[in-house]
């Protein structure tokens, strides 16, 4: 049994396929075991793979893109989530996105993930960073929810089910991020290509386990078990579990074959450019992609 050390840039709804693959024995069936470590920021998850402290990261791809165009060894080998199961949640005194001028917004990174999505949503409403609002790097979605409740930030994008929980607690949902960004490489599977090349069979087995887990999750006959697991591991219990599951299916959050559509990757690079990523680097961003492992895991289908 081969062990794969996975760094998690946040263990939330996007990590469900990993939990399912573990609990349903899908990793074991494919000859691997997975050791997962939660790191406090998405940047740290990327760095853990770059430094060799972990084998795989499930995290936004921006850090890997920067590494690859700079001549580094990080590669994006598959999708985790290509949709954004996020809502912009604010204190109730903010009635419209335009009201966030001068506000403090929470994020987990200034260069990856939530900050870029937040910038895009606010940009569509005439608010630009850094002139019109500021960011506070408070951490991942549980930390953002805590900061919202404590009043140290004014708004933040929140992952399901915390968006539903926040609305019930009286906070205001100013909009769904998918309405602004319908498709993007939100979270991806990242490896160091030197390690992955030496451990190709294990990498393919890991991806195959995730593909099988996604199919299991899509089968409504498994809803009772899935809802129980969601209540346990992401605290989406009761109505929040059902809301989250319905949202997942409506938005097609998890790609069945783990593929990253070209337009989703292009949107990630576009938002990086808007945040200052040089055009010459953006033109070489596809250097980070290695789809061969995923294709092998999916049986050669692309």
C-alpha positions as CSV (number, residue, x, y, z in Angstrom):
1,X,0.0,0.0,0.0
2,X,1.5,3.3,-1.1
3,X,1.0,6.3,1.1
4,X,0.3,9.7,-0.4
5,X,0.7,12.8,1.8
6,X,-1.9,15.4,0.8
7,X,-1.8,19.1,1.8
8,X,-5.2,20.7,2.1
9,X,-5.5,24.4,1.4
10,X,-8.7,24.3,3.5
11,X,-10.8,21.2,4.3
12,X,-14.3,22.1,3.3
13,X,-16.9,21.1,0.8
14,X,-14.3,20.7,-1.9
15,X,-12.7,17.9,0.1
16,X,-15.8,15.6,0.0
17,X,-14.4,13.3,-2.7
18,X,-11.3,12.6,-0.6
19,X,-13.5,11.7,2.4
20,X,-15.7,9.5,0.3
21,X,-12.8,7.7,-1.3
22,X,-11.4,7.0,2.1
23,X,-14.6,5.9,3.8
24,X,-15.8,3.8,0.8
25,X,-12.5,2.1,0.5
26,X,-11.8,3.5,-3.0
27,X,-8.3,4.5,-2.2
28,X,-7.5,1.2,-0.6
29,X,-9.1,-0.7,-3.6
30,X,-6.6,1.2,-5.8
31,X,-3.7,0.3,-3.6
32,X,-3.0,3.6,-1.8
33,X,-3.6,5.2,1.5
34,X,-3.9,9.0,2.0
35,X,-2.6,11.1,4.9
36,X,-4.2,14.5,4.9
37,X,-2.8,17.6,6.6
38,X,-4.8,20.9,6.9
39,X,-2.6,23.9,6.4
40,X,-3.7,27.4,7.5
41,X,-3.6,29.1,4.1
42,X,-3.8,28.0,0.4
43,X,-0.3,29.5,-0.1
44,X,1.1,27.1,2.5
45,X,-0.4,24.1,0.8
46,X,1.2,25.0,-2.5
47,X,4.5,25.6,-0.7
48,X,4.4,22.3,1.1
49,X,4.5,20.5,-2.3
50,X,7.1,22.8,-3.7
51,X,9.3,22.1,-0.6
52,X,8.8,18.4,-0.7
53,X,7.0,18.3,2.7
54,X,3.8,16.9,1.0
55,X,3.3,14.9,-2.2
56,X,0.0,16.5,-3.4
57,X,-1.9,19.6,-2.7
58,X,-5.6,20.2,-3.3
59,X,-5.7,24.0,-3.5
60,X,-6.1,26.9,-5.9
61,X,-3.7,26.8,-8.9
62,X,-2.3,30.3,-8.9
63,X,0.8,29.5,-6.9
64,X,1.6,26.6,-9.1
65,X,1.1,28.7,-12.2
66,X,3.6,31.3,-10.9
67,X,6.1,28.5,-10.0
68,X,5.8,26.8,-13.4
69,X,6.3,29.9,-15.5
70,X,9.3,30.8,-13.4
71,X,10.9,27.4,-14.3
72,X,9.7,25.5,-11.2
73,X,8.5,21.9,-11.0
74,X,4.9,22.3,-9.8
75,X,2.3,21.0,-12.1
76,X,-1.6,21.0,-12.1
77,X,-2.7,17.5,-13.0
78,X,-6.4,17.6,-12.5
79,X,-9.4,19.6,-11.3
80,X,-11.0,19.4,-7.9
81,X,-13.7,22.1,-8.4
82,X,-14.4,24.1,-11.5
83,X,-17.3,26.1,-10.1
84,X,-17.4,28.5,-7.2
85,X,-19.7,27.4,-4.4
86,X,-19.3,30.7,-2.8
87,X,-21.5,33.6,-1.7
88,X,-20.5,37.2,-0.9
89,X,-21.6,37.5,2.8
90,X,-21.7,40.9,4.5
91,X,-22.9,42.5,7.7
92,X,-26.6,43.4,7.3
93,X,-25.8,47.2,7.2
94,X,-24.4,46.6,3.7
95,X,-27.4,46.4,1.4
96,X,-25.7,46.4,-2.0
97,X,-22.2,45.5,-3.2
98,X,-21.6,49.2,-4.0
99,X,-22.0,49.9,-0.3
100,X,-18.7,48.0,0.4
101,X,-16.7,51.1,-0.7
102,X,-14.2,51.6,2.2
103,X,-15.0,48.2,3.7
104,X,-12.6,45.5,5.0
105,X,-13.0,42.2,3.3
106,X,-11.6,38.9,4.6
107,X,-9.5,36.5,2.5
108,X,-7.1,33.6,2.9
109,X,-4.5,35.0,0.5
110,X,-3.8,38.2,-1.4
111,X,-2.5,36.2,-4.5
112,X,-4.6,33.1,-4.7
113,X,-8.2,32.1,-4.6
114,X,-10.7,34.2,-2.7
115,X,-9.0,37.6,-3.1
116,X,-9.1,37.2,-6.9
117,X,-12.7,36.2,-7.0
118,X,-13.7,39.0,-4.6
119,X,-11.8,41.6,-6.7
120,X,-13.7,40.4,-9.8
121,X,-17.1,40.7,-8.2
122,X,-16.5,44.1,-6.8
123,X,-14.9,45.3,-10.0
124,X,-18.2,44.6,-11.8
125,X,-19.8,47.1,-9.4
126,X,-17.2,49.8,-9.9
127,X,-15.1,49.1,-6.8
128,X,-11.4,48.5,-7.4
129,X,-8.6,47.2,-5.1
130,X,-6.8,48.7,-3.4
131,X,-8.3,52.2,-3.7
132,X,-11.9,51.4,-2.8
133,X,-11.6,48.7,-0.1
134,X,-8.9,46.7,1.8
135,X,-8.3,43.0,2.5
136,X,-7.5,41.4,5.8
137,X,-5.8,38.0,5.5
138,X,-7.8,36.3,8.2
139,X,-7.6,32.7,6.9
140,X,-9.8,30.1,5.4
141,X,-13.6,30.0,5.4
142,X,-14.1,29.1,9.1
143,X,-11.8,31.9,10.1
144,X,-13.6,34.3,7.8
145,X,-16.9,33.4,9.4
146,X,-15.5,33.9,12.8
147,X,-14.1,37.3,11.8
148,X,-17.5,38.3,10.3
149,X,-19.2,37.4,13.6
150,X,-16.7,39.3,15.6
151,X,-17.0,42.3,13.4
152,X,-13.3,42.5,12.5
153,X,-14.1,42.3,8.8
154,X,-17.2,43.7,6.9
155,X,-17.7,41.0,4.3
156,X,-16.1,37.9,2.7
157,X,-16.9,35.2,0.2
158,X,-18.1,32.1,2.1
159,X,-18.1,28.5,1.1
160,X,-21.2,26.3,1.5
161,X,-22.6,25.5,4.0
162,X,-21.3,28.6,5.9
163,X,-23.1,30.9,3.5
164,X,-26.4,29.3,4.4
165,X,-25.6,29.4,8.1
166,X,-24.6,33.1,7.9
167,X,-27.8,34.1,6.2
168,X,-29.8,32.4,8.9
169,X,-27.8,34.3,11.5
170,X,-28.9,37.6,9.9
171,X,-26.0,38.3,7.6
172,X,-26.7,39.5,4.1
173,X,-26.0,37.5,0.9
174,X,-24.9,40.1,-1.6
175,X,-24.6,37.6,-4.5
176,X,-23.5,34.3,-5.8
177,X,-19.9,34.3,-7.1
178,X,-20.9,31.9,-9.9
179,X,-23.1,34.6,-11.4
180,X,-20.0,36.6,-12.1
181,X,-17.6,33.8,-12.7
182,X,-19.5,30.8,-14.1
183,X,-16.5,28.6,-14.6
184,X,-12.9,28.7,-13.3
185,X,-10.2,26.4,-12.0
186,X,-11.2,27.0,-8.4
187,X,-9.3,24.2,-6.6
188,X,-6.9,21.8,-8.4
189,X,-4.6,18.9,-7.7
190,X,-1.0,20.0,-7.6
191,X,2.2,17.9,-7.6
192,X,5.9,18.3,-8.1
193,X,6.6,16.7,-11.5
194,X,9.8,15.1,-10.3
195,X,8.0,13.2,-7.5
196,X,5.0,12.4,-9.7
197,X,7.1,11.0,-12.5
198,X,8.8,8.6,-10.0
199,X,5.4,7.6,-8.5
200,X,3.2,7.6,-11.6
201,X,1.2,4.5,-10.6
202,X,0.3,6.0,-7.2
203,X,-0.7,9.3,-8.7
204,X,-2.9,7.7,-11.2
205,X,-4.4,5.5,-8.5
206,X,-5.1,8.6,-6.4
207,X,-6.9,10.3,-9.3
208,X,-8.8,7.1,-10.1
209,X,-10.1,6.9,-6.5
210,X,-11.3,10.5,-6.7
211,X,-13.1,9.8,-10.0
212,X,-14.8,6.8,-8.5
213,X,-15.7,8.9,-5.4
214,X,-17.3,11.6,-7.5
215,X,-19.4,9.0,-9.3
216,X,-20.5,7.6,-5.9
217,X,-21.5,11.1,-4.8
218,X,-23.6,11.7,-7.9
219,X,-25.7,8.6,-7.2
220,X,-28.8,9.7,-5.3
221,X,-29.0,6.2,-3.8
222,X,-26.1,7.1,-1.6
223,X,-27.6,10.4,-0.3
224,X,-28.2,9.1,3.3
225,X,-24.6,8.0,3.7
226,X,-23.3,11.2,2.0
227,X,-25.4,13.5,4.2
228,X,-24.2,11.7,7.3
229,X,-20.6,12.1,6.2
230,X,-21.2,15.8,5.4
231,X,-22.6,16.4,8.9
232,X,-19.5,14.7,10.4
233,X,-16.7,16.2,8.4
234,X,-17.9,19.6,7.2
235,X,-20.5,20.3,9.8
236,X,-23.3,20.6,7.2
237,X,-26.0,18.9,9.2
238,X,-29.7,19.0,9.0
239,X,-31.1,21.3,6.4
240,X,-27.6,22.7,5.7
241,X,-26.5,19.3,4.5
242,X,-29.4,19.1,2.1
243,X,-29.0,22.6,0.9
244,X,-25.3,22.1,0.3
245,X,-25.9,18.8,-1.6
246,X,-28.5,20.4,-3.8
247,X,-26.3,23.3,-4.5
248,X,-23.4,21.0,-5.4
249,X,-25.5,19.2,-7.9
250,X,-27.2,22.2,-9.4
251,X,-23.9,24.0,-10.0
252,X,-22.1,20.8,-11.1
253,X,-19.4,21.6,-8.6
254,X,-17.3,18.4,-9.1
255,X,-16.2,17.4,-12.6
256,X,-16.9,13.7,-13.1
257,X,-13.6,13.1,-14.9
258,X,-11.5,15.7,-13.0
259,X,-10.9,17.6,-16.2
260,X,-10.2,21.4,-16.3
261,X,-12.0,23.0,-19.3
262,X,-9.8,25.4,-21.3
263,X,-12.2,28.3,-20.6
264,X,-12.0,27.6,-16.8
265,X,-8.2,27.7,-16.8
266,X,-8.2,30.8,-19.0
267,X,-10.5,32.6,-16.5
268,X,-8.1,31.8,-13.7
269,X,-5.2,33.3,-15.7
270,X,-7.3,36.3,-16.7
271,X,-8.1,37.1,-13.1
272,X,-4.4,36.7,-12.2
273,X,-3.6,39.3,-14.9
274,X,-6.2,41.7,-13.6
275,X,-4.5,41.4,-10.2
276,X,-1.0,42.2,-11.7
277,X,0.3,38.9,-13.2
278,X,2.5,40.0,-16.1
279,X,1.2,39.4,-19.6
280,X,4.3,37.6,-20.7
281,X,3.9,35.1,-17.9
282,X,0.2,34.7,-18.5
283,X,1.0,33.7,-22.1
284,X,3.1,30.8,-20.8
285,X,0.7,29.7,-18.0
286,X,-0.3,26.4,-19.7
287,X,3.2,25.2,-18.9
288,X,1.8,24.2,-15.5
289,X,-0.7,21.7,-17.0
290,X,0.0,18.0,-17.3
291,X,-3.2,16.1,-18.1
292,X,-1.5,12.8,-18.7
293,X,-2.1,11.4,-15.2
294,X,-5.8,12.3,-15.3
295,X,-6.3,10.8,-18.8
296,X,-4.7,7.5,-17.6
297,X,-6.9,7.5,-14.5
298,X,-10.0,8.1,-16.5
299,X,-9.2,5.3,-18.9
300,X,-7.6,7.4,-21.6
301,X,-10.6,9.7,-22.2
302,X,-9.8,13.3,-22.5
